Structures are given as structure tokens and as C-alpha cells.
Amino acid sequence: MTAASSRLQIARTVLRESFVSDWRLLAESLRGRFTVVEQTFDVAGRPLSLLKPRSPDELINEEEFNRDERLPYWADVWPSALCLAERIARLTGSGQRLLELGCGVGYVCAAASARGFEVLGTDYYPEALEFTQVNLARNDLRPAALRLVDWRRFPDDLSTFNVVAAADVLYEKAYPALIASAIDRTLAAEGLALVADPGRRGSGPFQEECRARGLTVERVLPAPYDNGSVCHTVDLYEIRKKV
């Protein structure tokens, strides 16, 4: 088994009796492979402590970028994720299933788990799934199911979800159509999709792609974000299937 496949196998781990010892070993492994920092965020009055790489820029791999334009955006907690988590924290998750498209280090997954959702976190990077597993465990939250997913080769076996969530995923030209398609395929008939976006150029095409698939799109909760160095507005889109 290669190192990459071994990491992927760990990243796909779901709850087992040995979960606590597993996540601590995994956290130790991440600390050995990455320069990490711990950050605490507040979502709806609940602090969430996250382990994450110090900087996405430190993880840029020219070979991976040349192969498929892969960049390590997963390695940070972006303003859109903060706004999306606040919206999810107002939902009742008990008995509900939530899918996140691009879970990064697990902040939105953690917010959803805290609200009682049964969570499936997906990402393009195995390392993102590893950080997500560790971060849910660090906060004593119900673990998420985790799966490696490429939006360009979207799997057919994910079933449907009451909530489909994504934060800041419209930054490449191809992504509006891919995200709209993923939502259309995975959103339950009476479900709600939530997409947070900081004004990317893909937001317009994304809305068009959704409507072309018979989905309704409503822009709600334009939220100002200002941390002293970054200042912009995050839009939240609510997407539903027409009834």
C-alpha cells in the first residue's frame, strides 16, 4: 500500500470503538506532516477549536497544479465558511442528513454535527478529510462520514440529503456547472441547499446553471465580513427543487 492510499484509507475512517485513539494518532501524524496552528472560532455562541495548516501558500505544489490546476484552498477557514456555519447553526439537524461539497478542515461539518446532523464531508484532498476527522473529534462531536470526491467525476451512489452545503466553491470557470449538477443530484425533493459565496464571478453563472436544472435560487443574508485586513460581503444562496 502506498503512502497516499494509506492516508486515504485513514481519511475514510468512520466511527469505531477505537475512534478516540485513532484520531489522536492521526492528529500526531498531521503535526508531523504539516506546520499546523490551532484556531478557535465561535459559531452561534459555541467555540470550535480547529487544527489546520499554518498557511495554504506553504502547501502549493507546482507539479499538482500543472497536472490538474490543484491548489490547496482546503487548508484555510474562509469567510464564506464562517457565514455558512452560522446559517447552519440555526437549523435543526436531528434526523436530518447533510452533505458538504468541499469540507476543507471541517469547520462547517463541525457546526452541522453540533446541530445534530448526520454529516457526509467530501473533498478533493485526502488531507482535508483527515483534518476534518480530527477536528470533529477534538470538539467532542459526532464523527462525519468522509469521502474523497472529484466534482468532475461526481459519484452516482451518494443518495440524497436534506441539506447540501458549500462555501466559496465558485472560483474556477468550470465549477458553477459542476456544483449546480452536484446539488441537483444530491438534494432531496423537500431539501435545502446553502451556498455561501464572496462575490466570485462564478456566482451569476451558478444561478443560471441551477435554474436550467429546474432549481430555484434565492439570494439571502448578504453578510459583511471585516477582520481588519479583509473586508467584503458574503452572499448566501438558498437553492430548492421546484415543487
C-alpha positions in Angstrom: 0.0 0.0 0.0 1.4 3.4 -1.0 1.6 6.3 1.5 -1.1 8.2 -0.4 -3.5 5.2 -0.4 -2.8 4.7 3.3 -3.7 8.3 4.1 -6.9 7.9 2.1 -7.8 4.8 4.0 -7.4 6.7 7.3 -9.4 9.6 5.9 -12.3 7.4 5.1 -12.5 6.1 8.6 -15.9 6.3 10.3 -16.7 5.8 14.0 -15.2 2.6 15.5 -14.7 1.6 19.1 -11.1 2.7 18.8 -12.0 6.1 17.3 -10.5 8.2 20.1 -7.1 6.6 19.9 -7.3 6.7 16.1 -7.9 10.4 15.9 -5.1 11.2 18.3 -2.7 9.1 16.3 -4.0 10.8 13.1 -3.5 14.3 14.8 0.0 13.3 15.6 0.6 12.3 12.0 -0.8 15.6 10.7 1.5 17.5 13.1 4.4 15.6 11.7 3.5 16.3 8.0 2.3 19.9 8.3 3.2 23.0 10.1 0.0 23.4 12.0 -1.8 26.0 14.1 -4.8 25.9 16.4 -7.5 28.4 15.9 -10.7 28.9 17.9 -13.9 30.1 16.1 -17.3 30.9 17.6 -20.4 29.7 15.9 -23.7 30.6 17.4 -22.1 31.0 20.8 -20.2 27.7 20.7 -16.4 27.8 20.5 -14.9 25.3 18.0 -11.2 24.7 18.1 -9.6 23.7 14.8 -6.3 22.2 13.9 -5.2 23.5 10.4 -2.2 24.0 8.3 -0.5 27.3 9.0 -0.9 28.7 5.5 -2.3 27.3 2.2 0.5 29.1 0.4 3.1 26.8 2.1 1.3 23.8 0.5 1.3 24.8 -3.1 2.7 22.0 -5.3 3.7 23.1 -8.8 3.5 19.5 -10.1 0.0 19.1 -8.8 -1.0 22.5 -10.3 0.4 21.6 -13.7 -1.4 18.3 -13.6 -5.0 19.5 -12.8 -4.7 23.1 -11.5 -5.0 21.8 -8.0 -4.4 24.4 -5.3 -4.7 23.8 -1.5 -7.6 26.1 -0.8 -8.9 23.4 1.6 -6.2 24.4 4.2 -7.9 27.6 5.5 -11.2 28.6 7.0 -12.6 31.2 4.6 -15.1 34.0 5.4 -17.8 32.2 3.4 -17.4 29.1 5.7 -17.9 31.3 8.8 -21.1 32.7 7.4 -22.3 29.3 6.2 -21.7 27.7 9.6 -23.7 30.5 11.3 -26.7 29.7 9.0 -26.4 26.0 9.6 -26.3 26.6 13.3 -29.8 28.0 13.1 -31.2 24.7 11.6 -32.5 21.7 13.5 -30.4 18.7 12.4 -31.9 15.9 14.4 -32.8 13.1 12.0 -31.5 15.1 9.0 -28.6 14.3 6.6 -26.2 17.0 5.5 -23.7 16.8 2.6 -20.8 19.3 2.4 -19.2 19.8 -1.0 -15.6 20.8 -0.2 -15.3 20.4 3.5 -11.7 21.7 3.9 -10.5 21.4 7.5 -14.1 20.6 8.8 -15.4 23.9 10.2 -18.9 23.6 8.5 -19.0 19.9 9.2 -18.3 20.6 12.9 -21.1 23.2 13.0 -23.5 20.8 11.4 -22.5 17.9 13.7 -23.1 20.2 16.7 -26.6 20.8 15.5 -27.3 17.0 15.3 -27.0 16.4 11.6 -25.7 13.2 10.2 -22.9 14.6 8.1 -21.1 13.4 5.0 -18.0 15.6 4.4 -16.4 15.4 0.9 -13.3 17.0 -0.5 -10.8 16.6 -3.4 -7.8 16.3 -1.0 -7.4 13.2 1.4 -5.6 15.5 3.8 -8.7 17.7 4.1 -10.7 14.6 5.2 -8.0 13.8 7.8 -8.2 17.3 9.3 -12.0 17.1 9.3 -11.9 13.8 11.2 -9.5 15.2 13.8 -11.3 18.5 14.3 -14.7 16.9 14.9 -13.1 14.5 17.5 -11.2 17.4 19.1 -14.5 19.1 19.8 -16.2 16.0 21.1 -18.6 16.0 18.2 -20.3 13.1 16.4 -17.9 12.0 13.6 -18.8 12.6 10.0 -18.7 10.1 7.2 -15.9 11.2 4.9 -15.4 10.6 1.2 -12.9 11.7 -1.5 -14.9 13.3 -4.3 -13.9 14.9 -7.6 -16.7 17.2 -8.8 -15.6 16.5 -12.4 -16.3 12.7 -11.8 -19.1 13.0 -9.4 -20.2 9.7 -7.9 -23.6 8.2 -8.5 -24.1 6.5 -5.2 -24.4 9.3 -2.7 -28.1 9.2 -2.3 -30.0 12.4 -1.3 -29.6 14.8 1.6 -31.9 17.1 3.5 -29.2 19.8 3.3 -26.4 20.3 0.8 -23.8 22.9 1.8 -20.9 24.6 0.1 -18.7 27.6 0.9 -16.7 29.6 -1.6 -16.6 26.9 -4.3 -17.3 29.0 -7.5 -13.8 30.3 -8.1 -13.0 28.3 -11.2 -14.8 28.7 -14.6 -16.0 25.1 -14.6 -17.3 25.0 -11.0 -20.7 26.7 -11.4 -22.0 24.0 -13.6 -20.3 21.2 -11.6 -21.7 22.5 -8.3 -25.2 23.0 -9.7 -25.2 19.5 -11.1 -24.0 18.1 -7.7 -26.8 19.9 -5.9 -29.4 18.7 -8.4 -28.2 15.1 -8.0 -28.0 15.0 -4.2 -30.7 17.4 -2.9 -33.8 15.7 -1.5 -37.2 16.8 -3.0 -38.0 18.9 0.0 -34.4 19.7 0.8 -32.4 22.9 1.1 -29.0 23.7 -0.5 -26.9 26.5 1.0 -24.1 28.0 -1.0 -22.0 30.9 0.5 -20.0 33.0 -1.9 -17.9 36.2 -1.5 -18.9 37.7 -4.9 -16.9 35.4 -7.2 -17.5 35.8 -10.9 -19.0 32.4 -11.0 -22.0 33.3 -8.9 -24.0 34.6 -11.8 -23.3 31.5 -14.0 -24.0 29.3 -11.0 -27.5 30.8 -10.6 -28.1 30.3 -14.3 -27.0 26.7 -14.1 -29.3 26.0 -11.2 -32.3 27.4 -12.9 -31.5 25.5 -16.1 -31.9 22.4 -14.0 -35.2 23.4 -12.5 -33.9 24.6 -9.2 -35.0 27.8 -7.5 -32.3 30.2 -6.3 -32.8 32.9 -3.7 -30.0 35.3 -2.6 -30.4 35.9 1.1 -28.4 37.2 4.0 -25.7 39.3 2.4 -23.3 39.5 5.3 -20.5 42.0 5.7 -17.1 40.4 6.7 -14.3 42.5 8.1 -11.5 41.1 10.2 -9.3 44.1 9.9 -7.4 43.0 6.9 -10.1 41.5 4.6 -13.4 43.4 4.0 -16.1 42.1 1.7 -19.6 40.8 1.6 -20.6 37.1 1.6 -23.8 36.2 -0.2 -25.8 33.2 0.9 -27.8 31.4 -1.8 -30.7 29.1 -0.8 -31.5 26.6 -3.5 -34.5 24.3 -3.7 -36.2 21.9 -6.1 -39.3 23.2 -7.7 -42.5 21.6 -6.4 
